[in-house]
Amino acid sequence: MTARQAERRRRILRTATVLAARGGYEAVQMREVAEGAQVALGTLYRYFPSKVHLLVAVMLEQLQGLQEQVRRHPPGEREPAPRVAETLTRAFHALQREPLLAEAMVRALSFADRSVSAEVDLVSSATGQLILDAIGQSGPPTESQRAAVRVIEHTWHSALVSWLSGRASIAEVRADLHTAARLLTLP
């Protein structure tokens, strides 16, 4: 990707993020994204074939930003489980500040079909890497850690869906994240 293409992609993602933060999933209309990013509609579709592709890419960008924050300011806890719980709680608090954006990203991730599987895999990898970064260990994870990370990822996604749909309170989400993070201490 050239510098010009990368800048165009950033503008598209920024515009989609702003629209989603203001009005959620329904507010992200491809024509409005193209206009706001100052690109032709056909150009937008070359970068992102659908709104789901676009919002999953926004989610990946948000996760990458969170990874950078964790790397700059690692969790203060000493043990892996509380470090992971603290990191995911921080991420959850960031999503609380922009609930319509969170809803749009999670909804897109939930709607993603096989055509978006590569992008969904990137989001999953970024989430897993966020958890591994929070653990703070050097070297590759063990097989049991990889399994725990997968379960923590699933819990994270489910907790977000439950919170966004009003079926779980903030306290319940926190408790679920702490419970899932404790899987890291199992043999």
C-alpha positions as CSV (number, residue, x, y, z in Angstrom):
1,M,0.0,0.0,0.0
2,T,1.4,3.4,-0.9
3,A,1.5,6.3,1.5
4,R,-1.4,7.9,-0.3
5,Q,-3.5,4.7,-0.2
6,A,-2.7,4.3,3.6
7,E,-3.8,7.9,4.2
8,R,-7.0,7.3,2.2
9,R,-7.7,4.2,4.3
10,R,-7.1,6.1,7.5
11,R,-9.5,8.8,6.5
12,I,-12.1,6.1,5.7
13,L,-11.6,4.4,9.1
14,R,-11.7,7.8,10.9
15,T,-15.0,8.8,9.2
16,A,-16.6,5.4,9.9
17,T,-15.5,5.7,13.5
18,V,-17.0,9.1,13.9
19,L,-20.3,8.1,12.3
20,A,-20.5,4.9,14.4
21,A,-19.7,6.9,17.6
22,R,-22.5,9.3,16.8
23,G,-25.2,6.9,15.7
24,G,-24.2,3.3,16.0
25,Y,-24.3,0.6,13.3
26,E,-27.2,2.1,11.4
27,A,-25.5,5.5,11.1
28,V,-22.6,4.0,9.1
29,Q,-23.8,4.4,5.6
30,M,-21.3,3.7,2.9
31,R,-22.2,6.8,0.8
32,E,-21.8,9.0,3.9
33,V,-18.5,7.4,4.7
34,A,-17.2,8.0,1.2
35,E,-18.3,11.6,1.3
36,G,-16.8,12.2,4.7
37,A,-13.5,10.6,3.8
38,Q,-13.5,12.5,0.4
39,V,-13.3,9.3,-1.7
40,A,-15.4,8.0,-4.5
41,L,-17.9,5.4,-3.5
42,G,-16.3,2.8,-5.8
43,T,-12.9,3.5,-4.1
44,L,-14.5,2.9,-0.7
45,Y,-15.9,-0.4,-1.9
46,R,-12.4,-1.4,-3.2
47,Y,-11.0,-0.9,0.3
48,F,-14.0,-2.3,2.2
49,P,-16.6,-4.4,0.2
50,S,-19.3,-3.9,2.9
51,K,-20.2,-2.1,6.0
52,V,-19.4,-5.2,8.0
53,H,-15.9,-5.3,6.5
54,L,-15.4,-1.6,7.3
55,L,-16.6,-1.9,11.0
56,V,-14.6,-5.0,11.6
57,A,-11.5,-3.0,10.4
58,V,-12.5,-0.2,12.8
59,M,-12.6,-2.7,15.6
60,L,-9.1,-4.0,14.6
61,E,-7.8,-0.4,14.6
62,Q,-9.3,0.2,18.1
63,L,-7.7,-3.0,19.4
64,Q,-4.3,-2.1,18.0
65,G,-4.6,1.3,19.7
66,L,-5.4,-0.5,22.9
67,Q,-2.4,-2.8,22.4
68,E,-0.2,0.3,22.1
69,Q,-1.6,1.7,25.4
70,V,-0.9,-1.6,27.2
71,R,2.6,-1.7,25.9
72,R,3.2,1.9,27.0
73,H,1.4,1.5,30.3
74,P,1.4,-2.2,31.3
75,P,-1.0,-3.4,34.0
76,G,0.4,-2.9,37.5
77,E,-0.6,-6.3,38.9
78,R,2.1,-8.9,39.4
79,E,0.2,-12.2,38.6
80,P,-1.0,-12.9,35.0
81,A,-4.7,-13.3,35.8
82,P,-5.2,-9.9,37.5
83,R,-3.0,-8.3,34.8
84,V,-5.4,-9.7,32.1
85,A,-8.5,-8.8,34.1
86,E,-7.1,-5.2,34.5
87,T,-6.3,-4.9,30.8
88,L,-9.7,-6.1,29.7
89,T,-11.5,-4.0,32.3
90,R,-9.6,-0.9,30.9
91,A,-10.7,-1.9,27.4
92,F,-14.2,-2.3,28.6
93,H,-14.1,1.2,30.2
94,A,-12.9,2.6,26.8
95,L,-15.9,1.0,25.1
96,Q,-18.2,2.4,27.8
97,R,-17.2,5.9,26.8
98,E,-18.3,5.2,23.2
99,P,-21.2,2.8,23.5
100,L,-22.6,3.4,20.0
101,L,-19.2,2.7,18.5
102,A,-18.9,-0.4,20.6
103,E,-22.3,-1.5,19.5
104,A,-21.5,-1.0,15.8
105,M,-18.2,-2.9,16.0
106,V,-19.6,-5.8,18.0
107,R,-22.7,-6.0,15.7
108,A,-20.5,-6.1,12.7
109,L,-18.3,-8.8,14.2
110,S,-21.5,-10.8,15.0
111,F,-22.9,-10.3,11.5
112,A,-19.6,-11.3,9.8
113,D,-19.9,-14.2,7.4
114,R,-17.2,-16.2,5.6
115,S,-16.4,-13.3,3.3
116,V,-15.1,-11.4,6.3
117,S,-13.3,-14.3,7.9
118,A,-9.7,-13.0,7.2
119,E,-10.6,-9.7,8.9
120,V,-12.3,-11.5,11.8
121,D,-9.2,-13.6,12.3
122,L,-7.2,-10.4,12.5
123,V,-9.5,-9.1,15.2
124,S,-9.2,-12.4,17.1
125,S,-5.4,-12.4,16.8
126,A,-5.3,-8.8,18.0
127,T,-7.5,-9.7,21.0
128,G,-5.4,-12.7,21.8
129,Q,-2.2,-10.7,21.5
130,L,-3.7,-8.1,23.8
131,I,-4.2,-10.8,26.4
132,L,-0.8,-12.2,25.9
133,D,0.8,-8.7,26.2
134,A,-1.1,-8.3,29.4
135,I,0.3,-11.5,30.8
136,G,3.7,-10.0,30.3
137,Q,5.7,-13.1,29.8
138,S,8.6,-13.5,27.5
139,G,8.5,-16.4,25.0
140,P,5.7,-18.2,23.3
141,P,2.6,-19.2,25.3
142,T,2.1,-22.8,26.4
143,E,-0.7,-24.9,24.9
144,S,-2.8,-24.4,28.1
145,Q,-2.2,-20.6,28.0
146,R,-3.3,-20.6,24.3
147,A,-6.5,-22.5,25.3
148,A,-7.1,-20.1,28.2
149,V,-6.6,-17.1,25.9
150,R,-9.2,-18.5,23.5
151,V,-11.8,-18.9,26.3
152,I,-11.0,-15.4,27.6
153,E,-11.5,-14.0,24.1
154,H,-14.9,-15.8,23.9
155,T,-15.9,-14.5,27.3
156,W,-14.8,-11.0,26.4
157,H,-17.0,-11.0,23.2
158,S,-19.9,-12.6,25.0
159,A,-19.7,-10.1,27.9
160,L,-19.7,-7.2,25.4
161,V,-22.7,-8.5,23.6
162,S,-24.5,-9.1,26.9
163,W,-23.7,-5.6,28.2
164,L,-24.6,-3.9,24.9
165,S,-28.0,-5.7,24.8
166,G,-28.7,-4.7,28.4
167,R,-28.6,-8.3,29.7
168,A,-25.5,-7.8,31.9
169,S,-24.5,-5.0,34.2
170,I,-21.0,-3.4,34.2
171,A,-20.3,-5.2,37.5
172,E,-21.3,-8.6,35.9
173,V,-19.0,-7.9,33.0
174,R,-16.1,-7.1,35.3
175,A,-16.8,-10.3,37.3
176,D,-16.9,-12.4,34.2
177,L,-13.7,-11.0,32.9
178,H,-12.0,-11.7,36.3
179,T,-13.3,-15.2,36.4
180,A,-12.2,-16.0,32.8
181,A,-8.7,-14.5,33.5
182,R,-8.3,-16.9,36.4
183,L,-8.1,-19.7,33.8
184,L,-4.5,-18.6,33.3
185,T,-3.6,-19.9,36.7
186,L,-4.9,-23.4,36.0
187,P,-2.3,-26.1,35.2
